[in-house]
Each structure stands twice: as structure tokens, then as C-alpha cells.
């Protein structure tokens, strides 16, 4: 019975013979035959033989000639396929190469590249079960070894050059080529000798061609086998597997796509410790524990907990009982002390997982609520290890000169501030004590999680502002704020002085080239908060009789880790101070310390926060230190110079 299938892009390959028309840069080839090609038919969940009858091809005048079905870039366009003709069993055409596809054209002449593949869309088709037959277009088709999928309406979308042929019966006819050669030799007798020599060379190359072909076939078989085995081991669908095989995906690219497919098709969870068993109970109890820790739940988690068998579970004893019951242990007549001993003997990994997940969620909630200002004006980076990393700030190149025709081009050199930064680990122990467990209370553990969340937020804030206050040496041996870096002044915070410092930053020169460091952030202590807000939020300039405020573009940052009348200006985010985290995890987490064994009472965890800060460059930072006696002297300058 006919079915309709739309938007299905398929491919099948044919072989090219040695017919080449040098003058036209063209070949005659068979684009498709009625050969049977194995396909995975997802609607019936089986492999079938697909046939494209010649009469099913819809009329087409011209389609693009592509490189291996790559249709996402114009650079993959090799030429065109045109002058399509239908024979009894084939669809023939001429392929014409663009002048920009000289390499492909030469490879075809040398017979290294001898195959084409059609990209087509099956609009209508007939499904024939194994053992049955059907008559279409005046021909009878029988499903012999397996079911048949016969297209009744096929649209050709493109033709591609490929490396591995799929149909040895599809050849370019040699008569056109021979006629072309005969005409040329009649015009130029010496050409006949040259052609005879080329024939000998081709005969000598035939052996090498066969070896190359066999090697390519063996490589293709190996590719298909590796993809099939890997997909089967990962439990990926047959449709996904056939897609990788049919598209000619390399093993390297297939591995990446498999990992993405696994991540997409398998449920994610807040895994803190190694995943062992009982995935469903971990997920369900994890949501329950988050609720008991007063962590905000998503709508999906709320629906899940409403339907869950664990919705009535509260406290560590309830969580432990649910795990023990799932493992086949009856807990109805157990005391809380008995449950404590039992869960430590069987199921402690599950209990640790649930508790660590909930503790992390609660701690991260508090952590994010207590981050004050550092993420507003500093950027973050991810690193994968604890080695020293160099955070580069490229020296300004300056204005690029216009190059006149035939004029020389001057080589520009780029300098680097190779400022170093190294990740550090901050950790502290946390515990659900034996007494707290028997009392069936998560309270103390939750209080610790919340306290640690706040402490980690303070650690992140302090780590950034301590860099400004400490004023440590940079890679060049000079302090971050120094006369050598021309970014250290003693002006009091006022509208006039703010304009002076802003202009100085904007005109800053390094190595004889303008840096162009516009001020974006005004950073002050709580003592200067009111002054800073008045300067930046007023409708008009508070320091003059002007009718507008030139400082409204500054964003005020107030930090409790700064004191006194000292104030700072910072440039764009990403050029001043960087925060780094291990593998992009920008928040603390609970990990299991040791919850098994007689030496460990209770359930022990460690709060881990892998974090560090570093200054990228002094070029985009400015400081003004104000002591007991204010001074109008300013050491910043826009004179040429470098911070070497």
C-alpha cells in the first residue's frame, strides 16, 4: 500500500569510468541505476532493499555537482550535472567541472576519483513485504531476501563526487571520449604518439589503482564495523547508526557524534559521586532531599515528586529506609540506630549520593544569592588542570596603514603580557553526625551547607578585590598600580577628577601605540557609595553648571572589601581581572569524604571549591589613593611609553 515520506534526503553512489572531454571539462556518467541498496526503514524497524526505478525520477535540467554531499558552503561546489537522460535501467547525465575545481578534475582524469553519488528525496514510495511482489512502471519487482522499498516519485537534489563506489555497473560511456581523441589526433599526428604513451602509462598504473581500490574498500569495511560495534555497545538506535554509515562519517567524527547522542538520549542527574546502581531511587530521593533542604524545585521536579513513591519521605532516616527497602531489607521494625548501622553496611553509596546532591543544591542556592558584584565586571575562564596558565593580553597594534598597489607591507609585531594564574582548591569538612542521623534531622547539615555557600561567595568576592588592594607585582616586576604603569594617582573622587582620569585612560599609550581603554566601571568602598551614585546617576553634572552628565555611562560597583576614599576605574569586562574554575564549574560542591568503616562515625563530606583570580593587564585599570590629606597631584599620563 503506498505511503508518503517527505523531506527525506538520501544518497547512493555510482562509479565513473574513464570518459573525459578535456575541452569541455566534462564527463558523461550514469548517475543512478535500479540496483538494490540496503536501507534502514524506521517505520517498520527493519533493514530493507531500496530501489529507485528510472521512471520515478522527476524531470530536472540541472543540479549542483558537490564534494561528498557537502552542501553547507559554496566552496564545496565543484560544478554542475546536466543533460539528464533516462534509459531502460539508468539515469545518465553530463558532469561539467568548474575552473576552480582543477584538483577534482585532474583526479578524475587520473582515475583516482571515479565515483559519483546522487542526493535525492523520496516523495512517494511503495513498501513490499518479503516474499511479495508488485508491478510498477511496467516492471515487476519482487521482495526476495527482505522487504522492498520502491520509490514512485523521486526528486534529484544534487550529484556528488565520492571516493567509494556503490554500483560497478554505472560507467561513463567511452565512445564520446574516443571520438574526441580521434578528432584531435587527426588535427595533430604527433598527438597520437603521445596518446599511445599515455595508454601504456595507464596500463602500468592499473595495478596500483586496483591496490588503492582494495585498500579503500578495506578501510570502508573497517569504518562500518567500528561504527556498528561502538553504537551497539552504547545502545544507540539503528537509525542513528545507519545515518553515520550512509553519510560516510569518519571514525573520529562518529565518536564525537556518538558522545553527543548518548548525552542527549540519557537522563542527566546531579551526580556528585560515582554512579553505581539504583539510578531511579537516587533520582527520586535526590529531589525529595532537595525539597527537604528548601531548595527551589523546577516544575518538572515538582510534578515528579507529586507522583513519586517517596513524596512522604523526610529526614535522613526516611531516605535511608527507602534505600534499604529498595535493596530488599525490611525496615518496619528497625529503630533509628538500627537503620544507621544497616545503611552503613548496604546502600551507603546511594545515601551519600542523595545527601551530597541535595547539600550541593542547597549550598549553590545560597552561594549564588550572596555573590555581590565581582561577576558584573570580571570575566570567567575554564581550565582543566592545576598547572600555571598564562592569560594573554595582546598589545595594541595601532592604526593599519593603507597599502598602495605594488607597495611593500610592513611586518607588525604583537607583544604579550604573559600574566600567570594558577587554579587553587579550597576545601572544608562537613558531616551528618551519628547523633543527627538517629535524631532524624538534616537541620545541622543544611545549616552547614548554607553557611558554606555564603563562605564560598565571600571567598570569590574577596579573591577579586584583594588583588586590587594588595597591589602585587605584575610579570614585568612593577606593582599593578604604579608610576611605571601610569595608572596610579591621588585625586579625590569628584566630577572634574573623574573626567581627568577617564580621559587619561582613553588616551593611554603603550609601546608608542594608543591602547584606547575607555572606563566602564567605577569601583568604590561603601564610604564612597553615595558620592559615586550622585556623580553617575544625576541628570546633570553635579560638578559644573552643564546641562548633561558625562559620567552616566559608568556602572558603579560597591564592595565591602574596599575601605576609605580610594577609588578605581576599570575598563571593559574581560580585560582586567579573570576568575578561573576547574572544568567550568563556577560553584562549590559536596563530595564524599569517607562514610564507611568503623573509624568513621556519621557520614562525612568535603566541600570543594576550585577557584582562583588573576589580573590580566594593568592597561585597563586605574587607582586613586586618598590619604588623610587630599592632593590634586596626579601621576597618570598619556605620554608614550611601555610598561617593560
C-alpha positions in Angstrom: 0.0 0.0 0.0 1.5 3.4 -1.0 2.8 5.6 1.8 4.1 9.1 1.7 7.5 10.2 3.1 8.6 13.8 2.8 11.8 15.8 3.5 13.9 12.6 3.4 17.3 13.3 1.9 19.1 10.1 0.8 22.3 9.2 -1.2 23.5 6.3 -3.3 26.8 6.0 -5.1 27.8 5.1 -8.7 31.1 4.6 -10.4 32.7 6.8 -13.1 34.7 5.3 -16.0 37.5 7.0 -17.9 35.5 9.1 -20.3 36.8 12.7 -20.2 36.3 15.6 -22.5 39.2 17.9 -21.8 38.0 20.8 -23.9 34.5 21.0 -22.2 35.9 19.9 -18.8 33.1 17.3 -18.8 32.3 13.7 -18.5 29.3 11.5 -19.3 28.3 9.4 -16.4 25.5 7.2 -15.1 24.1 9.0 -12.1 21.8 6.1 -10.9 20.6 2.6 -11.8 17.9 0.4 -10.4 20.3 -1.5 -8.2 19.1 -2.5 -4.7 20.6 -0.6 -1.8 20.3 -1.6 1.8 18.4 0.9 3.9 17.1 1.1 7.5 13.3 1.7 7.3 12.5 3.2 10.7 8.7 2.9 10.3 8.9 -0.9 10.2 12.1 -1.0 12.2 13.9 -3.3 9.7 16.5 -3.2 7.0 15.1 -3.2 3.5 16.3 -3.2 -0.1 15.6 0.2 -1.7 15.0 0.5 -5.5 14.8 3.8 -7.4 13.1 2.9 -10.7 14.4 5.0 -13.6 10.9 6.2 -14.4 10.4 7.5 -10.9 12.9 10.3 -11.4 11.2 13.7 -11.9 12.4 15.8 -14.8 15.4 18.0 -13.9 17.5 20.2 -16.1 20.5 21.0 -13.8 21.7 20.2 -10.3 24.9 21.2 -8.4 27.9 18.9 -8.5 29.2 18.8 -4.9 32.1 17.4 -2.9 30.9 14.4 -1.0 27.4 15.8 -0.4 28.7 18.8 1.5 26.0 21.4 0.8 26.7 23.9 3.5 29.3 26.0 1.8 29.8 27.4 -1.7 33.4 26.2 -1.5 32.1 22.6 -1.8 30.5 23.4 -5.2 32.6 21.6 -7.9 30.5 22.2 -11.0 27.1 21.1 -12.4 25.3 18.0 -13.6 23.0 18.5 -16.6 21.6 17.0 -19.8 19.8 14.1 -17.9 18.5 11.2 -20.0 16.6 8.1 -18.9 17.4 4.6 -20.4 15.7 1.4 -19.5 17.5 1.0 -16.3 19.7 4.1 -15.8 19.7 7.8 -15.3 22.5 9.3 -17.3 23.9 12.8 -17.4 26.9 15.0 -18.2 29.0 16.5 -15.4 30.9 19.7 -16.0 33.7 20.9 -13.8 34.2 24.5 -12.7 37.6 26.1 -13.4 38.0 26.4 -9.7 37.8 22.6 -9.3 41.0 21.8 -11.1 42.2 19.3 -8.4 39.0 17.3 -8.7 39.1 17.3 -12.5 42.7 16.1 -12.5 41.9 13.3 -10.0 39.1 12.1 -12.3 41.4 12.1 -15.3 44.0 10.2 -13.3 41.3 7.7 -12.2 41.9 8.3 -8.5 38.5 9.7 -8.2 36.0 7.6 -10.2 32.6 7.6 -8.3 29.5 9.8 -8.1 26.6 9.7 -5.6 23.2 11.1 -6.0 21.5 13.1 -3.3 17.8 12.6 -3.7 14.4 12.9 -2.0 11.8 10.1 -2.0 8.4 11.8 -2.1 6.2 8.7 -2.6 7.0 5.0 -2.3 5.6 1.5 -2.0 6.5 -0.9 0.8 6.6 -4.6 -0.4 6.8 -7.3 2.3 9.3 -10.1 2.0 8.1 -12.8 -0.5 5.6 -10.5 -2.1 5.8 -8.6 -5.4 4.4 -5.5 -7.1 4.2 -4.3 -10.7 5.2 -0.6 -11.2 6.2 1.3 -14.4 5.5 -1.8 -16.5 8.0 -3.9 -14.5 7.6 -6.5 -11.7 9.6 -6.1 -8.5 9.8 -8.9 -6.0 11.0 -8.7 -2.4 13.3 -11.8 -2.2 15.7 -11.9 0.8 14.0 -9.0 2.6 11.3 -6.4 2.2 11.4 -3.8 -0.6 11.1 0.0 -0.5 10.3 1.2 -4.1 10.2 4.9 -4.8 7.4 6.0 -7.1 8.3 9.7 -7.1 12.0 10.7 -6.7 13.4 14.2 -6.8 17.1 14.7 -7.6 18.7 17.3 -5.4 22.4 17.1 -6.2 25.2 14.9 -7.5 28.5 14.5 -5.6 31.9 13.1 -6.3 32.7 10.4 -3.7 35.6 8.1 -3.0 33.9 4.7 -2.6 31.7 3.4 -5.5 28.4 1.5 -4.8 27.5 0.3 -8.2 30.1 -1.0 -10.6 27.6 -1.2 -13.4 27.2 2.6 -13.6 30.0 3.6 -16.0 30.7 6.7 -18.2 30.4 5.7 -21.8 33.8 5.7 -23.6 32.5 6.5 -27.2 32.4 10.3 -26.7 36.0 10.3 -25.3 37.3 8.1 -28.1 35.6 10.4 -30.7 37.2 13.4 -29.1 40.6 11.8 -29.1 40.3 10.7 -32.8 39.4 14.2 -33.9 42.3 15.7 -32.0 44.8 13.1 -33.5 43.6 13.9 -37.0 44.5 17.5 -36.4 47.8 16.7 -34.8 49.5 13.4 -35.8 52.1 13.8 -33.1 49.4 13.7 -30.5 48.7 10.0 -31.5 52.2 9.0 -30.3 51.6 10.9 -27.1 48.3 9.2 -26.5 49.8 5.8 -27.1 52.4 6.5 -24.4 49.6 7.6 -22.1 47.8 4.4 -22.7 50.9 2.4 -21.7 51.3 4.5 -18.6 47.6 3.9 -17.7 48.1 0.1 -18.1 51.1 0.3 -15.8 49.0 2.3 -13.3 46.2 -0.2 -13.4 47.8 -2.5 -10.8 48.4 0.4 -8.4 44.8 1.5 -9.0 43.5 -1.9 -8.0 45.6 -1.9 -4.8 44.4 1.6 -3.9 40.8 0.5 -4.6 41.2 -2.6 -2.4 42.7 -0.6 0.4 39.9 1.9 0.2 37.3 -0.9 0.3 39.0 -2.5 3.3 39.2 0.9 5.1 35.4 1.4 4.4 34.6 -2.0 5.8 36.7 -1.3 8.9 34.9 2.1 9.3 31.5 0.5 9.1 32.4 -2.3 11.5 33.8 0.1 14.1 30.7 2.3 13.9 28.4 -0.6 14.3 30.3 -2.1 17.2 30.5 1.2 19.0 26.8 2.1 18.5 25.8 -1.4 19.7 27.9 -1.0 22.9 26.4 2.4 23.6 22.9 1.2 23.0 22.3 3.7 20.2 19.4 3.3 17.7 19.8 1.5 14.4 18.6 4.7 12.6 21.4 6.7 14.2 23.9 4.0 13.3 22.8 3.8 9.7 22.9 7.6 9.4 26.6 7.6 10.4 27.4 4.8 7.9 25.4 6.2 5.0 26.8 9.7 5.4 30.4 8.4 5.2 31.2 9.8 8.7 34.8 9.3 9.8 35.6 7.3 12.9 36.8 10.4 14.7 33.7 12.5 13.8 31.4 9.5 14.5 32.9 9.2 18.0 32.1 12.8 18.8 28.5 12.4 17.5 28.0 9.2 19.5 29.0 11.0 22.7 26.6 13.9 22.0 23.8 11.4 21.2 24.5 9.5 24.4 24.3 12.8 26.4 21.1 13.7 24.6 19.3 10.5 25.0 20.2 9.5 28.5 18.7 11.3 31.5 21.0 13.7 33.4 21.3 13.9 37.1 23.2 15.9 39.7 25.9 13.3 40.0 28.5 14.2 42.7 29.9 10.8 43.4 30.5 7.8 41.1 27.3 6.4 39.7 26.8 2.8 40.9 23.2 1.3 41.0 19.6 2.2 41.7 19.5 5.2 39.4 15.8 5.7 39.8 15.8 5.7 43.5 18.7 8.1 43.6 16.9 10.5 41.3 13.6 10.3 43.2 15.2 10.6 46.6 17.5 13.4 45.4 14.5 15.5 44.5 12.9 14.7 47.9 16.1 15.7 49.8 16.3 19.0 47.8 12.8 19.7 48.9 13.6 19.0 52.5 16.6 21.3 52.2 14.3 24.1 51.0 15.9 24.2 47.5 13.7 25.7 44.8 12.4 22.9 42.5 11.7 23.1 38.8 8.2 22.5 37.6 9.3 19.1 36.3 10.7 18.2 39.7 7.5 19.2 41.4 5.4 17.0 39.1 7.9 14.2 39.6 7.8 14.4 43.4 4.0 14.5 43.4 3.8 11.2 41.6 6.8 9.7 43.4 6.5 6.9 46.0 9.0 8.9 48.1 6.9 12.1 48.4 6.3 11.5 52.1 10.0 10.8 52.9 11.6 13.3 55.4 14.9 13.3 57.2 18.0 11.1 56.9 16.3 8.1 58.4 13.4 8.2 55.9 15.9 8.5 53.0 17.9 5.5 54.4 14.8 3.4 54.9 13.7 4.0 51.3 17.2 2.9 50.0 17.2 -0.2 52.3 13.7 -1.2 51.2 14.7 -0.8 47.6 17.6 -3.2 48.3 15.2 -5.8 49.8 15.8 -5.0 53.5 12.6 -4.7 55.7 12.8 -1.7 57.9 9.3 -1.6 59.6 10.6 -2.7 63.0 14.0 -1.1 62.9 15.0 1.6 65.3 16.7 4.7 64.0 20.0 3.3 65.4 19.4 0.0 63.5 18.8 2.0 60.3 22.0 3.8 60.8 24.0 0.6 61.1 22.2 -1.0 58.2 22.6 1.8 55.8 26.4 1.9 56.5 26.6 -1.8 55.6 24.4 -1.7 52.5 23.4 1.3 50.5 25.8 3.9 51.9 26.8 4.9 48.3 23.2 5.7 47.5 22.7 7.6 50.7 25.9 9.6 50.2 24.8 10.4 46.6 21.4 11.7 47.6 22.7 13.7 50.5 25.7 15.2 48.6 23.4 16.2 45.7 20.9 17.9 48.0 23.6 19.5 50.0 25.3 20.9 46.8 21.9 22.2 45.5 21.2 24.0 48.8 24.8 25.4 49.0 24.8 26.6 45.4 21.4 28.4 46.1 22.9 30.3 49.0 26.2 30.8 47.1 24.5 32.5 44.1 22.4 34.7 46.4 25.5 36.0 48.2 27.6 36.8 45.1 27.6 40.6 45.3 29.5 42.4 42.4 32.5 40.6 41.1 30.7 38.9 38.3 29.4 42.2 37.0 32.8 43.5 35.9 35.2 40.5 35.8 35.2 37.6 33.3 35.5 33.9 34.0 37.5 31.2 32.3 37.5 27.4 32.5 40.7 25.3 32.9 41.1 21.6 33.0 44.1 21.2 35.5 46.1 22.9 38.2 49.0 23.9 36.1 50.2 27.5 35.7 48.2 29.2 32.9 49.3 32.4 31.1 46.4 34.8 30.4 47.4 36.9 27.4 46.6 40.5 26.8 47.6 41.5 23.3 49.5 44.7 22.9 47.6 47.2 20.7 48.7 47.1 17.0 47.7 50.6 16.2 46.3 52.0 13.0 46.9 49.7 10.0 48.3 51.8 7.1 46.8 51.8 3.6 49.0 49.7 1.2 49.3 51.1 -2.3 49.5 48.8 -5.3 52.9 47.1 -5.6 53.9 48.7 -2.3 55.6 46.7 0.4 53.8 45.6 3.6 55.5 46.3 6.9 55.6 43.5 9.4 53.8 44.3 12.7 54.9 42.6 15.9 52.5 41.8 18.7 53.6 41.9 22.3 52.1 39.9 25.2 51.5 40.4 28.9 52.0 36.8 29.9 50.5 37.2 33.3 50.3 33.8 35.1 47.3 32.4 37.0 47.1 29.0 38.7 43.9 27.3 40.0 43.7 26.5 43.7 41.4 24.3 45.7 39.5 25.4 48.8 38.0 22.7 50.9 36.4 22.1 54.3 34.9 19.1 56.0 31.2 18.7 56.6 29.3 15.9 58.4 26.0 14.3 59.2 26.9 13.0 62.7 25.6 9.7 64.1 23.6 11.6 66.6 22.0 13.9 64.0 21.1 10.8 61.9 19.5 9.0 64.8 17.6 12.2 65.7 16.4 12.1 62.1 17.4 15.7 61.4 19.0 17.2 58.3 18.9 20.6 60.1 22.6 20.8 61.2 23.8 19.6 57.8 21.6 22.0 55.9 22.8 24.9 58.2 26.4 23.9 57.3 25.6 23.8 53.6 24.1 27.2 53.7 27.0 28.6 55.8 29.5 27.1 53.3 27.6 28.5 50.4 27.9 32.0 51.9 31.5 31.5 52.8 32.4 30.4 49.2 30.6 33.5 47.8 32.7 35.7 50.2 35.8 33.8 49.1 35.1 34.6 45.5 34.4 38.3 46.2 37.4 38.7 48.4 39.7 36.9 45.9 38.9 39.6 43.3 39.1 42.8 45.5 42.2 41.5 47.4 44.0 41.7 44.0 43.3 45.4 43.8 44.1 46.1 47.5 47.3 44.0 47.6 48.7 45.8 44.5 51.1 42.9 43.8 53.8 42.8 41.2 53.0 42.0 37.6 55.2 39.9 35.3 57.3 43.0 34.4 58.3 43.3 38.1 56.3 46.5 38.7 53.3 46.8 41.0 49.8 46.6 39.4 49.2 50.3 40.2 52.5 52.2 39.8 54.1 55.1 38.1 55.7 52.8 35.6 52.2 51.6 34.5 51.0 55.2 34.6 47.8 54.1 36.4 48.3 55.3 40.0 47.0 58.7 41.2 46.0 60.6 44.3 42.9 62.5 43.1 39.8 62.7 45.3 36.6 61.4 43.7 34.8 64.4 42.1 33.2 65.1 38.7 36.3 67.1 37.5 38.8 64.5 38.6 36.7 61.7 37.2 36.8 63.4 33.8 40.6 63.8 34.1 41.2 60.1 34.9 38.7 58.9 32.2 40.4 61.0 29.6 43.8 59.7 30.7 42.7 56.1 30.3 41.2 56.7 26.9 44.4 58.4 25.7 46.7 55.7 27.3 49.7 54.8 25.1 51.7 51.6 25.3 54.7 50.9 23.2 54.1 54.0 21.1 50.5 52.9 20.2 47.2 54.1 21.6 45.6 51.5 23.8 42.1 53.0 23.8 40.9 51.9 27.3 37.5 53.6 28.0 36.4 53.4 31.6 33.3 51.3 32.1 33.2 50.7 35.9 33.7 53.0 38.9 34.7 50.8 41.8 34.4 52.2 45.4 34.1 51.3 49.0 30.8 51.7 51.0 32.3 55.1 52.2 32.1 56.5 48.7 28.9 54.9 47.6 26.7 58.0 47.9 29.3 60.2 46.1 29.7 57.7 43.3 25.9 57.3 42.8 25.4 61.1 42.7 28.2 61.5 40.2 26.8 58.8 37.8 23.0 59.0 38.3 22.3 62.7 38.3 20.6 64.1 35.3 23.2 66.9 35.0 26.9 67.2 36.0 27.0 67.8 39.8 30.4 69.4 39.5 29.5 72.1 37.0 26.7 74.1 35.5 26.5 71.8 32.5 23.2 70.6 31.2 24.2 66.9 30.9 26.1 64.3 32.9 29.2 62.9 31.2 29.5 60.1 33.7 26.2 58.4 33.2 27.8 55.6 31.2 29.8 54.4 34.3 28.5 51.5 36.2 29.1 51.8 40.0 30.5 48.8 41.8 30.4 48.9 45.6 32.4 46.3 47.6 32.6 45.8 51.4 36.1 44.5 50.8 37.3 48.0 50.0 37.7 50.8 52.6 38.3 54.5 52.8 38.3 57.1 50.0 40.4 55.1 47.5 38.6 54.5 44.2 39.2 52.6 41.0 38.2 52.8 37.3 38.1 49.6 35.2 37.8 49.0 31.5 35.7 46.5 29.6 34.8 43.2 31.1 37.4 40.6 30.1 40.4 42.9 30.1 41.0 43.5 33.8 40.5 40.6 36.3 39.8 37.0 35.5 38.2 34.3 37.6 39.1 30.7 36.7 37.3 27.5 37.6 38.0 23.8 37.2 36.1 22.5 34.1 33.8 25.5 34.1 32.2 24.6 37.5 31.7 28.1 38.9 30.2 27.0 42.2 31.2 24.8 45.2 30.1 21.2 45.6 29.9 18.4 48.2 32.0 15.3 47.5 32.1 12.1 49.7 35.0 12.0 52.1 34.6 8.7 53.9 31.3 7.2 55.1 32.3 3.6 55.6 34.3 1.8 58.2 34.5 1.7 61.9 36.9 4.6 62.1 34.2 7.0 60.6 31.3 7.9 62.7 28.4 9.6 60.8 28.6 10.5 57.1 31.5 12.7 56.1 31.7 15.0 53.1 34.1 17.6 51.9 33.0 21.0 50.4 35.3 21.7 47.4 35.7 25.0 45.5 38.3 25.1 42.8 38.8 28.8 42.2 41.4 31.4 41.6 41.7 35.0 40.3 44.4 36.8 38.3 44.9 40.3 36.8 45.1 40.3 33.0 46.7 43.7 32.4 47.3 47.0 34.2 46.5 48.9 31.0 42.7 48.9 31.7 42.8 49.6 35.5 43.3 52.9 37.3 43.6 53.6 41.1 43.4 56.8 43.1 44.6 56.5 46.7 43.4 59.2 49.1 45.0 59.6 52.5 44.3 61.9 55.3 45.3 65.0 53.2 43.8 65.1 49.8 46.1 66.1 46.9 45.5 67.3 43.4 48.7 65.8 42.1 48.2 63.0 39.5 50.8 60.6 38.3 48.8 59.2 35.4 50.0 60.2 31.9 49.1 59.8 28.3 52.8 60.2 27.2 54.2 57.5 25.0 56.0 54.6 26.8 55.8 51.0 27.7 55.5 49.0 30.9 58.6 47.0 30.3 
